[in-house]
Amino acid sequence: MYNQNELTVQACNLFLNILRLYSMRNQMRNRRWRVRPINVDRALHGYYRKTFLAIKEKDNEQFFRHTRMSKEIYTLLLKLIAPSATKFGQQINADERLSLTLLYLAHGVPLQSLAWSYKLGRTTVRNTVLEMCDIIWQLLSPIYLSEPTEEQYRHIASDFWQTWNIPNCVGAIDGKHVAIKCPRGSGSQFFNYKKFFSIVLIAACDAKYTFTSASLGAYGSQSDGGIFRVTRFGKDLAENKLPLPRSIPLPLTSQPFPHYFVADCAFPLKNNLMKPFRGNVTNRIQKVFNYRLSRSRRVIENAFGILTARWRVMRTTMEFSPENAEKIVLACLVLHNFIMLHDTKRWYCPENFTDIEMENNSVVRGEWHNELISVGGPLPSVTSFVRRGPDNAYNLRMYLANYFVNEGAIPFQNHIN
């Protein structure tokens, strides 16, 4: 039998041995250098000091290529995020952290290449990008990507009518795949029909190519129609909880008609969500309807095209977890809106950057298509077949189709009942 003193000594020895093992493990983990020898002259010869500041001072065109915005907009952005992006005791100031993050987002530069250019550790670069993306989203999204109010939806509907000749439309919706590295232990959950791993981005936009809603994080193997039903936006739309304006008559008619979004065939047909007639359409009314709907849906395709052309990281395979990839995509979305609303010089989206419809109904492709050739083209869309919608939604779609053909003098008033 051991006495109490012997047990105490043994316990102390065991504790000391554990401490020695812990200390040895930490010594093994210690880095060889506090700062790598090649990075000690970072303050003088790093990319920020040697190149970015010179571009910022002397070359507006190259500055736009780096940041995707003018110096005036960049200054505004830096002013908004600087208090949150400045860390006590950190050698990297807010300007350098922002320039690094924007270079990554704009060009999808590999993290190791950024580390070599900025003379920083790869982990430092990675953490900086994620922290800054989170800051950008948290500070800008309440202003530049918040849910529209009823009055704002009313303005959006007016813009769609004036620009795209489609009445009562409050937005266009689509879903896109964003490529990521296969998450550990995820199996085929993120493996999509295009044979790569991805998360799915569902977004809505207004008539001026700015995003009004975004939902991320769903598995690449899911359909956008299926994802849409479980997103907050999709649920609110299905349950009529969005602050959409009340039903009003279409121009030159007297029967109230609901406000609605437009989408492709992957989405469910609903009273407030119109989609094309599917299949081999031969009926003139259906053909006209599909044409008019495709014109308005082109807005979301162009919005995604502008977004991807300007923020090329969206067309790379992000070597981040799905949660961190979401932060990067959300930062790109809110930066897109921020710049679109402040870019009075139209550097970000010049006149020829989006698709243009000619008088003969032919479409001249926007410059964003050419911008994306080198990175594999636009983001892949998600395709799916969804279950039949409610009968009343079909009646509303037929009423709208007849309206497009007759431009106000609509027969078959019973279609809307």
Secondary structure as UniProt FT lines:
FT   HELIX           4..29
FT   HELIX           37..39
FT   TURN            40..41
FT   HELIX           42..45
FT   HELIX           48..52
FT   HELIX           53..58
FT   HELIX           60..67
FT   HELIX           71..85
FT   TURN            88..89
FT   HELIX           94..107
FT   HELIX           111..118
FT   HELIX           122..144
FT   HELIX           150..164
FT   TURN            167..168
FT   STRAND          169..180
FT   TURN            184..185
FT   TURN            187..190
FT   TURN            193..194
FT   STRAND          197..205
FT   TURN            207..208
FT   STRAND          211..219
FT   TURN            220..221
FT   HELIX           224..230
FT   HELIX           232..238
FT   TURN            239..240
FT   STRAND          248..249
FT   TURN            251..252
FT   STRAND          256..257
FT   STRAND          260..262
FT   TURN            265..266
FT   TURN            271..272
FT   STRAND          273..274
FT   HELIX           284..310
FT   HELIX           312..315
FT   HELIX           322..342
FT   TURN            344..345
FT   HELIX           351..353
FT   STRAND          356..357
FT   TURN            359..360
FT   STRAND          363..364
FT   HELIX           367..371
FT   HELIX           373..375
FT   HELIX           391..406
FT   TURN            407..408
FT   HELIX           413..416
//
